Amino acid sequence: MLRRWVLFIGIAVCLLACSNGIEYSSNQNNDKHDLFSFSIKTSASPNQVNFIELKEMGKNFKDINENKTFPAFYSFRIYYGEYGSILEEYKEYVQFDLSTVDYFDIQWSNDSLVSINVIRIKDDGSTFKAESIDLDISDSSYK
């Protein structure tokens, strides 16, 4: 299912890049209405003290030539916070390529330290750990 969605996003981004008539909606008041998200994965810390949610963020772009709106990939976010609370804090990756991600492997060291391993697909179809995102949820620099 994730691969189908990533393919759809890739096509939408291609349409965005290929059309001179598509513009980014920059109205500050409407940004929240133009932004939408898809939950990719969630994980609770070992003692259920903290919680993270990985989300793919999308944004609606308007084709001014056809007067239509198209969804497209905007960013990748990792939301975090106390277990059971509404997650408002996040770390955002705008240049993150979700199209080659096979899955995310989440490993908690304790209730505050988490590593998110990004498992990507090679051209031959095999997978490899491309990168690891380490978060210290207790660290004030993340908040």
N, CA, C and O atoms as a GROMACS GRO file, in nm:
protein
  572
    1MET      N    1   0.082  -0.120   0.000
    1MET     CA    2   0.000   0.000   0.000
    1MET      C    3   0.087   0.127   0.000
    1MET      O    4   0.059   0.224  -0.071
    2LEU      N    5   0.196   0.124   0.083
    2LEU     CA    6   0.286   0.239   0.090
    2LEU      C    7   0.350   0.265  -0.045
    2LEU      O    8   0.365   0.380  -0.086
    3ARG      N    9   0.389   0.157  -0.114
    3ARG     CA   10   0.452   0.174  -0.245
    3ARG      C   11   0.358   0.236  -0.346
    3ARG      O   12   0.400   0.317  -0.429
    4ARG      N   13   0.229   0.198  -0.341
    4ARG     CA   14   0.132   0.259  -0.434
    4ARG      C   15   0.118   0.408  -0.406
    4ARG      O   16   0.113   0.488  -0.499
    5TRP      N   17   0.112   0.444  -0.277
    5TRP     CA   18   0.098   0.585  -0.242
    5TRP      C   19   0.222   0.662  -0.284
    5TRP      O   20   0.211   0.774  -0.336
    6VAL      N   21   0.340   0.604  -0.263
    6VAL     CA   22   0.464   0.670  -0.303
    6VAL      C   23   0.467   0.691  -0.453
    6VAL      O   24   0.512   0.796  -0.501
    7LEU      N   25   0.419   0.593  -0.530
    7LEU     CA   26   0.411   0.607  -0.675
    7LEU      C   27   0.317   0.722  -0.711
    7LEU      O   28   0.349   0.802  -0.800
    8PHE      N   29   0.203   0.732  -0.644
    8PHE     CA   30   0.108   0.840  -0.669
    8PHE      C   31   0.172   0.976  -0.640
    8PHE      O   32   0.157   1.070  -0.717
    9ILE      N   33   0.245   0.984  -0.529
    9ILE     CA   34   0.312   1.110  -0.493
    9ILE      C   35   0.417   1.144  -0.598
    9ILE      O   36   0.431   1.260  -0.636
   10GLY      N   37   0.491   1.043  -0.645
   10GLY     CA   38   0.592   1.067  -0.748
   10GLY      C   39   0.532   1.124  -0.874
   10GLY      O   40   0.588   1.215  -0.935
   11ILE      N   41   0.418   1.071  -0.914
   11ILE     CA   42   0.349   1.120  -1.033
   11ILE      C   43   0.302   1.263  -1.010
   11ILE      O   44   0.314   1.348  -1.098
   12ALA      N   45   0.248   1.289  -0.891
   12ALA     CA   46   0.200   1.424  -0.860
   12ALA      C   47   0.315   1.524  -0.862
   12ALA      O   48   0.300   1.636  -0.911
   13VAL      N   49   0.430   1.485  -0.808
   13VAL     CA   50   0.546   1.574  -0.807
   13VAL      C   51   0.594   1.598  -0.950
   13VAL      O   52   0.632   1.710  -0.985
   14CYS      N   53   0.591   1.494  -1.033
   14CYS     CA   54   0.630   1.509  -1.174
   14CYS      C   55   0.537   1.607  -1.244
   14CYS      O   56   0.581   1.694  -1.320
   15LEU      N   57   0.408   1.592  -1.218
   15LEU     CA   58   0.312   1.686  -1.278
   15LEU      C   59   0.340   1.828  -1.232
   15LEU      O   60   0.330   1.923  -1.309
   16LEU      N   61   0.374   1.840  -1.105
   16LEU     CA   62   0.405   1.971  -1.050
   16LEU      C   63   0.528   2.032  -1.118
   16LEU      O   64   0.528   2.150  -1.151
   17ALA      N   65   0.630   1.951  -1.137
   17ALA     CA   66   0.754   2.002  -1.195
   17ALA      C   67   0.740   2.029  -1.345
   17ALA      O   68   0.808   2.117  -1.398
   18CYS      N   69   0.654   1.955  -1.413
   18CYS     CA   70   0.643   1.966  -1.558
   18CYS      C   71   0.550   2.077  -1.604
   18CYS      O   72   0.555   2.117  -1.720
   19SER      N   73   0.467   2.126  -1.517
   19SER     CA   74   0.369   2.226  -1.558
   19SER      C   75   0.412   2.364  -1.512
   19SER      O   76   0.440   2.385  -1.395
   20ASN      N   77   0.418   2.457  -1.605
   20ASN     CA   78   0.454   2.594  -1.569
   20ASN      C   79   0.340   2.666  -1.499
   20ASN      O   80   0.361   2.770  -1.437
   21GLY      N   81   0.219   2.610  -1.508
   21GLY     CA   82   0.104   2.679  -1.452
   21GLY      C   83   0.073   2.643  -1.309
   21GLY      O   84  -0.024   2.694  -1.253
   22ILE      N   85   0.151   2.555  -1.247
   22ILE     CA   86   0.122   2.515  -1.110
   22ILE      C   87   0.199   2.606  -1.016
   22ILE      O   88   0.318   2.629  -1.034
   23GLU      N   89   0.129   2.655  -0.916
   23GLU     CA   90   0.194   2.742  -0.819
   23GLU      C   91   0.166   2.691  -0.678
   23GLU      O   92   0.067   2.623  -0.653
   24TYR      N   93   0.256   2.724  -0.589
   24TYR     CA   94   0.243   2.689  -0.449
   24TYR      C   95   0.147   2.787  -0.383
   24TYR      O   96   0.159   2.908  -0.400
   25SER      N   97   0.052   2.735  -0.308
   25SER     CA   98  -0.041   2.821  -0.237
   25SER      C   99   0.030   2.880  -0.116
   25SER      O  100   0.062   2.808  -0.022
   26SER      N  101   0.055   3.009  -0.118
   26SER     CA  102   0.135   3.070  -0.013
   26SER      C  103   0.053   3.158   0.081
   26SER      O  104   0.110   3.233   0.160
   27ASN      N  105  -0.077   3.151   0.075
   27ASN     CA  106  -0.161   3.230   0.164
   27ASN      C  107  -0.142   3.177   0.306
   27ASN      O  108  -0.179   3.063   0.335
   28GLN      N  109  -0.084   3.257   0.394
   28GLN     CA  110  -0.054   3.215   0.530
   28GLN      C  111  -0.178   3.165   0.603
   28GLN      O  112  -0.169   3.069   0.680
   29ASN      N  113  -0.291   3.225   0.582
   29ASN     CA  114  -0.413   3.186   0.652
   29ASN      C  115  -0.467   3.052   0.604
   29ASN      O  116  -0.534   2.983   0.680
   30ASN      N  117  -0.439   3.015   0.480
   30ASN     CA  118  -0.492   2.891   0.426
   30ASN      C  119  -0.393   2.777   0.433
   30ASN      O  120  -0.427   2.665   0.395
   31ASP      N  121  -0.269   2.800   0.480
   31ASP     CA  122  -0.169   2.694   0.483
   31ASP      C  123  -0.215   2.572   0.559
   31ASP      O  124  -0.193   2.460   0.513
   32LYS      N  125  -0.279   2.589   0.674
   32LYS     CA  126  -0.325   2.474   0.751
   32LYS      C  127  -0.432   2.397   0.676
   32LYS      O  128  -0.441   2.275   0.691
   33HIS      N  129  -0.512   2.465   0.596
   33HIS     CA  130  -0.616   2.398   0.519
   33HIS      C  131  -0.557   2.324   0.400
   33HIS      O  132  -0.612   2.222   0.357
   34ASP      N  133  -0.446   2.373   0.346
   34ASP     CA  134  -0.383   2.310   0.231
   34ASP      C  135  -0.295   2.192   0.270
   34ASP      O  136  -0.263   2.108   0.186
   35LEU      N  137  -0.256   2.185   0.398
   35LEU     CA  138  -0.166   2.081   0.446
   35LEU      C  139  -0.247   1.959   0.492
   35LEU      O  140  -0.348   1.973   0.561
   36PHE      N  141  -0.202   1.840   0.453
   36PHE     CA  142  -0.266   1.717   0.499
   36PHE      C  143  -0.157   1.614   0.526
   36PHE      O  144  -0.043   1.631   0.482
   37SER      N  145  -0.191   1.508   0.597
   37SER     CA  146  -0.088   1.412   0.635
   37SER      C  147  -0.140   1.269   0.628
   37SER      O  148  -0.260   1.243   0.629
   38PHE      N  149  -0.043   1.177   0.621
   38PHE     CA  150  -0.070   1.034   0.622
   38PHE      C  151   0.022   0.972   0.725
   38PHE      O  152   0.144   0.987   0.718
   39SER      N  153  -0.035   0.902   0.820
   39SER     CA  154   0.046   0.834   0.920
   39SER      C  155   0.113   0.714   0.857
   39SER      O  156   0.048   0.632   0.793
   40ILE      N  157   0.245   0.703   0.875
   40ILE     CA  158   0.321   0.593   0.820
   40ILE      C  159   0.341   0.484   0.924
   40ILE      O  160   0.322   0.366   0.897
   41LYS      N  161   0.381   0.526   1.045
   41LYS     CA  162   0.410   0.429   1.150
   41LYS      C  163   0.408   0.499   1.285
   41LYS      O  164   0.440   0.617   1.295
   42THR      N  165   0.370   0.425   1.389
   42THR     CA  166   0.373   0.477   1.525
   42THR      C  167   0.451   0.380   1.613
   42THR      O  168   0.465   0.262   1.581
   43SER      N  169   0.502   0.432   1.725
   43SER     CA  170   0.575   0.347   1.818
   43SER      C  171   0.576   0.410   1.955
   43SER      O  172   0.596   0.531   1.970
   44ALA      N  173   0.555   0.326   2.057
   44ALA     CA  174   0.561   0.371   2.196
   44ALA      C  175   0.695   0.327   2.256
   44ALA      O  176   0.750   0.224   2.217
   45SER      N  177   0.745   0.406   2.350
   45SER     CA  178   0.869   0.371   2.419
   45SER      C  179   0.846   0.245   2.503
   45SER      O  180   0.731   0.209   2.528
   46PRO      N  181   0.953   0.179   2.548
   46PRO     CA  182   0.938   0.051   2.617
   46PRO      C  183   0.840   0.053   2.736
   46PRO      O  184   0.764  -0.042   2.754
   47ASN      N  185   0.841   0.158   2.815
   47ASN     CA  186   0.750   0.168   2.930
   47ASN      C  187   0.631   0.259   2.903
   47ASN      O  188   0.564   0.304   2.996
   48GLN      N  189   0.605   0.284   2.777
   48GLN     CA  190   0.495   0.369   2.731
   48GLN      C  191   0.496   0.507   2.797
   48GLN      O  192   0.392   0.559   2.839
   49VAL      N  193   0.616   0.565   2.806
   49VAL     CA  194   0.632   0.700   2.860
   49VAL      C  195   0.617   0.800   2.746
   49VAL      O  196   0.550   0.902   2.760
   50ASN      N  197   0.681   0.770   2.632
   50ASN     CA  198   0.678   0.858   2.515
   50ASN      C  199   0.626   0.782   2.394
   50ASN      O  200   0.614   0.660   2.394
   51PHE      N  201   0.596   0.859   2.290
   51PHE     CA  202   0.534   0.804   2.170
   51PHE      C  203   0.584   0.884   2.051
   51PHE      O  204   0.603   1.005   2.060
   52ILE      N  205   0.605   0.816   1.937
   52ILE     CA  206   0.639   0.887   1.813
   52ILE      C  207   0.543   0.843   1.703
   52ILE      O  208   0.490   0.732   1.706
   53GLU      N  209   0.523   0.932   1.607
   53GLU     CA  210   0.443   0.901   1.489
   53GLU      C  211   0.513   0.958   1.367
   53GLU      O  212   0.545   1.077   1.362
   54LEU      N  213   0.538   0.873   1.268
   54LEU     CA  214   0.599   0.916   1.144
   54LEU      C  215   0.488   0.952   1.046
   54LEU      O  216   0.395   0.874   1.026
   55LYS      N  217   0.498   1.070   0.986
   55LYS     CA  218   0.392   1.117   0.896
   55LYS      C  219   0.450   1.170   0.765
   55LYS      O  220   0.552   1.239   0.763
   56GLU      N  221   0.382   1.137   0.659
   56GLU     CA  222   0.410   1.198   0.529
   56GLU      C  223   0.317   1.318   0.516
   56GLU      O  224   0.195   1.305   0.530
   57MET      N  225   0.375   1.432   0.490
   57MET     CA  226   0.297   1.555   0.480
   57MET      C  227   0.276   1.589   0.332
   57MET      O  228   0.368   1.578   0.251
   58GLY      N  229   0.156   1.630   0.300
   58GLY     CA  230   0.123   1.673   0.166
   58GLY      C  231   0.071   1.815   0.168
   58GLY      O  232   0.031   1.867   0.272
   59LYS      N  233   0.072   1.874   0.054
   59LYS     CA  234   0.022   2.010   0.040
   59LYS      C  235  -0.054   2.018  -0.091
   59LYS      O  236  -0.014   1.956  -0.190
   60ASN      N  237  -0.161   2.093  -0.094
   60ASN     CA  238  -0.238   2.112  -0.216
   60ASN      C  239  -0.175   2.225  -0.298
   60ASN      O  240  -0.151   2.335  -0.248
   61PHE      N  241  -0.150   2.195  -0.423
   61PHE     CA  242  -0.097   2.293  -0.517
   61PHE      C  243  -0.204   2.322  -0.620
   61PHE      O  244  -0.281   2.233  -0.658
   62LYS      N  245  -0.209   2.444  -0.667
   62LYS     CA  246  -0.313   2.484  -0.761
   62LYS      C  247  -0.255   2.503  -0.901
   62LYS      O  248  -0.156   2.573  -0.919
   63ASP      N  249  -0.318   2.438  -0.999
   63ASP     CA  250  -0.283   2.457  -1.140
   63ASP      C  251  -0.368   2.575  -1.188
   63ASP      O  252  -0.488   2.561  -1.208
   64ILE      N  253  -0.303   2.689  -1.207
   64ILE     CA  254  -0.379   2.809  -1.243
   64ILE      C  255  -0.432   2.803  -1.386
   64ILE      O  256  -0.528   2.873  -1.418
   65ASN      N  257  -0.370   2.721  -1.472
   65ASN     CA  258  -0.418   2.708  -1.609
   65ASN      C  259  -0.549   2.630  -1.617
   65ASN      O  260  -0.639   2.666  -1.693
   66GLU      N  261  -0.559   2.523  -1.537
   66GLU     CA  262  -0.679   2.439  -1.539
   66GLU      C  263  -0.771   2.464  -1.421
   66GLU      O  264  -0.878   2.404  -1.412
   67ASN      N  265  -0.730   2.554  -1.331
   67ASN     CA  266  -0.808   2.587  -1.212
   67ASN      C  267  -0.843   2.462  -1.131
   67ASN      O  268  -0.956   2.446  -1.085
   68LYS      N  269  -0.743   2.372  -1.115
   68LYS     CA  270  -0.760   2.251  -1.037
   68LYS      C  271  -0.654   2.246  -0.928
   68LYS      O  272  -0.549   2.309  -0.939
   69THR      N  273  -0.682   2.170  -0.824
   69THR     CA  274  -0.589   2.152  -0.715
   69THR      C  275  -0.536   2.009  -0.717
   69THR      O  276  -0.613   1.914  -0.734
   70PHE      N  277  -0.404   1.994  -0.699
   70PHE     CA  278  -0.339   1.864  -0.698
   70PHE      C  279  -0.264   1.844  -0.567
   70PHE      O  280  -0.194   1.936  -0.523
   71PRO      N  281  -0.277   1.727  -0.505
   71PRO     CA  282  -0.196   1.700  -0.385
   71PRO      C  283  -0.055   1.659  -0.426
   71PRO      O  284  -0.036   1.594  -0.529
   72ALA      N  285   0.043   1.696  -0.344
   72ALA     CA  286   0.182   1.658  -0.371
   72ALA      C  287   0.257   1.647  -0.240
   72ALA      O  288   0.220   1.708  -0.140
   73PHE      N  289   0.364   1.568  -0.240
   73PHE     CA  290   0.448   1.550  -0.123
   73PHE      C  291   0.506   1.684  -0.081
   73PHE      O  292   0.549   1.763  -0.166
   74TYR      N  293   0.507   1.710   0.049
   74TYR     CA  294   0.561   1.835   0.102
   74TYR      C  295   0.680   1.810   0.194
   74TYR      O  296   0.784   1.874   0.179
   75SER      N  297   0.665   1.717   0.290
   75SER     CA  298   0.774   1.688   0.383
   75SER      C  299   0.747   1.558   0.458
   75SER      O  300   0.640   1.499   0.448
   76PHE      N  301   0.847   1.517   0.534
   76PHE     CA  302   0.838   1.402   0.621
   76PHE      C  303   0.856   1.454   0.763
   76PHE      O  304   0.951   1.527   0.791
   77ARG      N  305   0.766   1.416   0.854
   77ARG     CA  306   0.774   1.464   0.992
   77ARG      C  307   0.774   1.348   1.090
   77ARG      O  308   0.710   1.245   1.069
   78ILE      N  309   0.848   1.368   1.199
   78ILE     CA  310   0.846   1.276   1.312
   78ILE      C  311   0.786   1.352   1.429
   78ILE      O  312   0.851   1.440   1.486
   79TYR      N  313   0.663   1.318   1.464
   79TYR     CA  314   0.596   1.379   1.579
   79TYR      C  315   0.635   1.300   1.703
   79TYR      O  316   0.651   1.178   1.697
   80TYR      N  317   0.649   1.368   1.817
   80TYR     CA  318   0.688   1.300   1.940
   80TYR      C  319   0.626   1.371   2.060
   80TYR      O  320   0.590   1.488   2.053
   81GLY      N  321   0.614   1.296   2.169
   81GLY     CA  322   0.560   1.351   2.292
   81GLY      C  323   0.527   1.241   2.391
   81GLY      O  324   0.560   1.124   2.370
   82GLU      N  325   0.463   1.282   2.499
   82GLU     CA  326   0.426   1.187   2.603
   82GLU      C  327   0.316   1.094   2.553
   82GLU      O  328   0.225   1.136   2.481
   83TYR      N  329   0.326   0.970   2.594
   83TYR     CA  330   0.227   0.869   2.556
   83TYR      C  331   0.089   0.913   2.604
   83TYR      O  332   0.072   0.951   2.720
   84GLY      N  333  -0.008   0.909   2.516
   84GLY     CA  334  -0.145   0.946   2.550
   84GLY      C  335  -0.178   1.092   2.529
   84GLY      O  336  -0.294   1.133   2.542
   85SER      N  337  -0.078   1.173   2.496
   85SER     CA  338  -0.102   1.316   2.474
   85SER      C  339  -0.121   1.342   2.324
   85SER      O  340  -0.092   1.255   2.241
   86ILE      N  341  -0.167   1.460   2.292
   86ILE     CA  342  -0.174   1.502   2.152
   86ILE      C  343  -0.034   1.543   2.110
   86ILE      O  344   0.028   1.630   2.172
   87LEU      N  345   0.016   1.480   2.005
   87LEU     CA  346   0.153   1.507   1.960
   87LEU      C  347   0.157   1.637   1.880
   87LEU      O  348   0.099   1.646   1.772
   88GLU      N  349   0.225   1.737   1.934
   88GLU     CA  350   0.237   1.866   1.867
   88GLU      C  351   0.379   1.897   1.825
   88GLU      O  352   0.400   1.968   1.727
   89GLU      N  353   0.478   1.846   1.898
   89GLU     CA  354   0.619   1.868   1.866
   89GLU      C  355   0.658   1.775   1.752
   89GLU      O  356   0.614   1.660   1.746
   90TYR      N  357   0.742   1.826   1.661
   90TYR     CA  358   0.787   1.741   1.551
   90TYR      C  359   0.921   1.789   1.497
   90TYR      O  360   0.960   1.904   1.514
   91LYS      N  361   0.989   1.697   1.431
   91LYS     CA  362   1.110   1.727   1.357
   91LYS      C  363   1.075   1.706   1.211
   91LYS      O  364   1.020   1.602   1.175
   92GLU      N  365   1.104   1.803   1.125
   92GLU     CA  366   1.060   1.801   0.986
   92GLU      C  367   1.180   1.787   0.891
   92GLU      O  368   1.285   1.848   0.911
   93TYR      N  369   1.160   1.705   0.788
   93TYR     CA  370   1.261   1.683   0.684
   93TYR      C  371   1.196   1.716   0.550
   93TYR      O  372   1.113   1.639   0.500
   94VAL      N  373   1.231   1.830   0.492
   94VAL     CA  374   1.169   1.875   0.367
   94VAL      C  375   1.231   1.807   0.246
   94VAL      O  376   1.160   1.776   0.151
   95GLN      N  377   1.359   1.781   0.247
   95GLN     CA  378   1.429   1.721   0.133
   95GLN      C  379   1.433   1.568   0.142
   95GLN      O  380   1.515   1.506   0.074
   96PHE      N  381   1.349   1.507   0.222
   96PHE     CA  382   1.351   1.363   0.244
   96PHE      C  383   1.281   1.291   0.129
   96PHE      O  384   1.170   1.326   0.092
   97ASP      N  385   1.348   1.189   0.072
   97ASP     CA  386   1.293   1.114  -0.041
   97ASP      C  387   1.220   0.990   0.010
   97ASP      O  388   1.284   0.890   0.043
   98LEU      N  389   1.087   0.995   0.016
   98LEU     CA  390   1.008   0.881   0.061
   98LEU      C  391   0.987   0.778  -0.050
   98LEU      O  392   0.944   0.666  -0.022
   99SER      N  393   1.015   0.813  -0.174
   99SER     CA  394   0.984   0.724  -0.286
   99SER      C  395   1.066   0.596  -0.285
   99SER      O  396   1.023   0.495  -0.341
  100THR      N  397   1.184   0.597  -0.221
  100THR     CA  398   1.267   0.476  -0.218
  100THR      C  399   1.270   0.411  -0.080
  100THR      O  400   1.351   0.321  -0.056
  101VAL      N  401   1.184   0.454   0.011
  101VAL     CA  402   1.179   0.394   0.144
  101VAL      C  403   1.094   0.267   0.137
  101VAL      O  404   0.980   0.269   0.090
  102ASP      N  405   1.151   0.158   0.185
  102ASP     CA  406   1.076   0.033   0.192
  102ASP      C  407   1.000   0.027   0.325
  102ASP      O  408   0.881  -0.006   0.328
  103TYR      N  409   1.070   0.060   0.433
  103TYR     CA  410   1.004   0.068   0.563
  103TYR      C  411   1.096   0.138   0.663
  103TYR      O  412   1.212   0.166   0.633
  104PHE      N  413   1.041   0.167   0.780
  104PHE     CA  414   1.115   0.229   0.890
  104PHE      C  415   1.124   0.129   1.003
  104PHE      O  416   1.024   0.069   1.043
  105ASP      N  417   1.245   0.110   1.055
  105ASP     CA  418   1.267   0.021   1.169
  105ASP      C  419   1.294   0.109   1.290
  105ASP      O  420   1.394   0.180   1.295
  106ILE      N  421   1.205   0.105   1.388
  106ILE     CA  422   1.215   0.192   1.506
  106ILE      C  423   1.270   0.112   1.623
  106ILE      O  424   1.216   0.007   1.660
  107GLN      N  425   1.379   0.162   1.682
  107GLN     CA  426   1.445   0.097   1.795
  107GLN      C  427   1.458   0.196   1.910
  107GLN      O  428   1.525   0.299   1.897
  108TRP      N  429   1.395   0.166   2.023
  108TRP     CA  430   1.405   0.249   2.142
  108TRP      C  431   1.521   0.198   2.228
  108TRP      O  432   1.529   0.078   2.255
  109SER      N  433   1.612   0.287   2.272
  109SER     CA  434   1.719   0.252   2.366
  109SER      C  435   1.665   0.256   2.509
  109SER      O  436   1.700   0.173   2.593
  110ASN      N  437   1.580   0.354   2.535
  110ASN     CA  438   1.511   0.369   2.662
  110ASN      C  439   1.385   0.450   2.634
  110ASN      O  440   1.342   0.459   2.519
  111ASP      N  441   1.325   0.510   2.736
  111ASP     CA  442   1.199   0.582   2.714
  111ASP      C  443   1.217   0.720   2.651
  111ASP      O  444   1.118   0.785   2.619
  112SER      N  445   1.341   0.765   2.631
  112SER     CA  446   1.365   0.896   2.570
  112SER      C  447   1.448   0.890   2.442
  112SER      O  448   1.439   0.980   2.359
  113LEU      N  449   1.529   0.787   2.426
  113LEU     CA  450   1.618   0.777   2.310
  113LEU      C  451   1.562   0.678   2.208
  113LEU      O  452   1.535   0.562   2.241
  114VAL      N  453   1.546   0.724   2.085
  114VAL     CA  454   1.491   0.639   1.980
  114VAL      C  455   1.572   0.658   1.852
  114VAL      O  456   1.613   0.769   1.818
  115SER      N  457   1.594   0.547   1.782
  115SER     CA  458   1.660   0.549   1.651
  115SER      C  459   1.560   0.500   1.548
  115SER      O  460   1.496   0.396   1.565
  116ILE      N  461   1.547   0.576   1.441
  116ILE     CA  462   1.459   0.538   1.331
  116ILE      C  463   1.549   0.505   1.213
  116ILE      O  464   1.609   0.594   1.152
  117ASN      N  465   1.558   0.376   1.182
  117ASN     CA  466   1.640   0.332   1.070
  117ASN      C  467   1.557   0.337   0.943
  117ASN      O  468   1.447   0.282   0.936
  118VAL      N  469   1.611   0.404   0.842
  118VAL     CA  470   1.544   0.419   0.714
  118VAL      C  471   1.594   0.308   0.622
  118VAL      O  472   1.711   0.306   0.584
  119ILE      N  473   1.506   0.216   0.588
  119ILE     CA  474   1.540   0.103   0.502
  119ILE      C  475   1.492   0.137   0.361
  119ILE      O  476   1.372   0.153   0.337
  120ARG      N  477   1.586   0.148   0.269
  120ARG     CA  478   1.558   0.188   0.131
  120ARG      C  479   1.573   0.070   0.036
  120ARG      O  480   1.630  -0.033   0.070
  121ILE      N  481   1.521   0.088  -0.084
  121ILE     CA  482   1.523  -0.013  -0.189
  121ILE      C  483   1.630   0.022  -0.292
  121ILE      O  484   1.637   0.135  -0.340
  122LYS      N  485   1.714  -0.077  -0.325
  122LYS     CA  486   1.811  -0.060  -0.434
  122LYS      C  487   1.741  -0.082  -0.567
  122LYS      O  488   1.627  -0.129  -0.571
  123ASP      N  489   1.808  -0.048  -0.675
  123ASP     CA  490   1.752  -0.068  -0.809
  123ASP      C  491   1.722  -0.215  -0.837
  123ASP      O  492   1.630  -0.246  -0.912
  124ASP      N  493   1.801  -0.306  -0.777
  124ASP     CA  494   1.778  -0.449  -0.800
  124ASP      C  495   1.668  -0.507  -0.712
  124ASP      O  496   1.639  -0.627  -0.721
  125GLY      N  497   1.607  -0.424  -0.628
  125GLY     CA  498   1.496  -0.469  -0.544
  125GLY      C  499   1.537  -0.507  -0.403
  125GLY      O  500   1.450  -0.525  -0.318
  126SER      N  501   1.665  -0.520  -0.376
  126SER     CA  502   1.709  -0.553  -0.241
  126SER      C  503   1.703  -0.428  -0.153
  126SER      O  504   1.694  -0.316  -0.203
  127THR      N  505   1.707  -0.449  -0.022
  127THR     CA  506   1.696  -0.337   0.071
  127THR      C  507   1.826  -0.319   0.149
  127THR      O  508   1.906  -0.411   0.161
  128PHE      N  509   1.845  -0.199   0.202
  128PHE     CA  510   1.962  -0.167   0.283
  128PHE      C  511   1.927  -0.054   0.378
  128PHE      O  512   1.837   0.026   0.350
  129LYS      N  513   1.999  -0.045   0.490
  129LYS     CA  514   1.980   0.065   0.585
  129LYS      C  515   2.054   0.187   0.532
  129LYS      O  516   2.177   0.190   0.530
  130ALA      N  517   1.980   0.285   0.488
  130ALA     CA  518   2.038   0.403   0.425
  130ALA      C  519   2.083   0.507   0.526
  130ALA      O  520   2.185   0.572   0.508
  131GLU      N  521   2.006   0.521   0.631
  131GLU     CA  522   2.039   0.622   0.731
  131GLU      C  523   1.966   0.590   0.860
  131GLU      O  524   1.874   0.508   0.863
  132SER      N  525   2.008   0.657   0.964
  132SER     CA  526   1.945   0.640   1.094
  132SER      C  527   1.918   0.780   1.151
  132SER      O  528   2.007   0.864   1.152
  133ILE      N  529   1.798   0.802   1.196
  133ILE     CA  530   1.760   0.930   1.256
  133ILE      C  531   1.750   0.905   1.406
  133ILE      O  532   1.668   0.826   1.451
  134ASP      N  533   1.835   0.973   1.484
  134ASP     CA  534   1.835   0.956   1.628
  134ASP      C  535   1.768   1.076   1.694
  134ASP      O  536   1.800   1.191   1.663
  135LEU      N  537   1.675   1.047   1.784
  135LEU     CA  538   1.605   1.152   1.857
  135LEU      C  539   1.619   1.129   2.007
  135LEU      O  540   1.607   1.016   2.055
  136ASP      N  541   1.644   1.237   2.080
  136ASP     CA  542   1.641   1.234   2.225
  136ASP      C  543   1.521   1.319   2.265
  136ASP      O  544   1.530   1.442   2.267
  137ILE      N  545   1.412   1.255   2.296
  137ILE     CA  546   1.288   1.326   2.323
  137ILE      C  547   1.299   1.410   2.450
  137ILE      O  548   1.227   1.509   2.464
  138SER      N  549   1.386   1.372   2.543
  138SER     CA  550   1.403   1.449   2.666
  138SER      C  551   1.490   1.572   2.646
  138SER      O  552   1.491   1.661   2.732
  139ASP      N  553   1.565   1.580   2.535
  139ASP     CA  554   1.655   1.690   2.505
  139ASP      C  555   1.574   1.814   2.470
  139ASP      O  556   1.489   1.810   2.381
  140SER      N  557   1.599   1.925   2.540
  140SER     CA  558   1.523   2.048   2.519
  140SER      C  559   1.548   2.109   2.382
  140SER      O  560   1.467   2.191   2.338
  141SER      N  561   1.656   2.072   2.313
  141SER     CA  562   1.683   2.128   2.180
  141SER      C  563   1.585   2.077   2.075
  141SER      O  564   1.572   2.136   1.968
  142TYR      N  565   1.515   1.967   2.104
  142TYR     CA  566   1.414   1.914   2.012
  142TYR      C  567   1.280   1.981   2.033
  142TYR      O  568   1.190   1.968   1.949
  143LYS      N  569   1.264   2.051   2.143
  143LYS     CA  570   1.132   2.108   2.176
  143LYS      C  571   1.126   2.255   2.150
  143LYS      O  572   1.023   2.318   2.173
   0.00000   0.00000   0.00000
